[in-house]
Amino acid sequence: GLRPTIPKNVHPKLAELLEKCWQQDPTLRPDFSEIIENLQKIAKE
């Protein structure tokens, strides 16, 4: 279960999304449509 280190210059919301995607419990991970929605919001900022 090792995860890469998220660089400090990564957008905070992207870092949060990565952490959610890396949840050990699959039921806590966002589904693909949620990931796309989040990435689109981040891209607009």
C-alpha positions in Angstrom: 0.0 0.0 0.0 2.7 2.5 -0.7 1.7 5.8 -2.2 3.8 8.4 -4.0 4.5 11.7 -2.2 2.3 14.5 -3.5 4.5 17.5 -4.3 3.8 20.6 -2.3 3.1 22.7 -5.5 0.2 20.5 -6.5 -3.2 22.2 -6.4 -4.7 21.5 -3.0 -8.0 20.2 -4.5 -6.0 17.8 -6.8 -4.1 16.5 -3.8 -7.3 15.9 -2.0 -8.7 14.0 -5.0 -5.6 11.8 -5.2 -6.0 11.0 -1.5 -9.6 10.0 -2.0 -8.7 7.8 -4.9 -6.1 6.1 -2.8 -8.5 5.1 0.0 -7.9 1.5 1.1 -11.7 0.9 1.3 -12.9 0.9 -2.4 -16.4 2.1 -1.3 -14.8 5.4 -0.1 -13.1 6.1 -3.5 -14.8 8.4 -6.0 -16.3 6.8 -9.1 -15.0 7.9 -12.5 -17.8 10.4 -13.1 -16.9 12.1 -9.8 -13.2 12.2 -10.7 -14.0 13.8 -14.1 -16.3 16.4 -12.5 -13.6 17.3 -9.9 -10.8 17.5 -12.5 -13.0 19.8 -14.7 -13.6 22.1 -11.6 -9.9 22.2 -10.8 -9.0 23.0 -14.4 -11.4 26.0 -14.4 -9.6 27.5 -11.3 
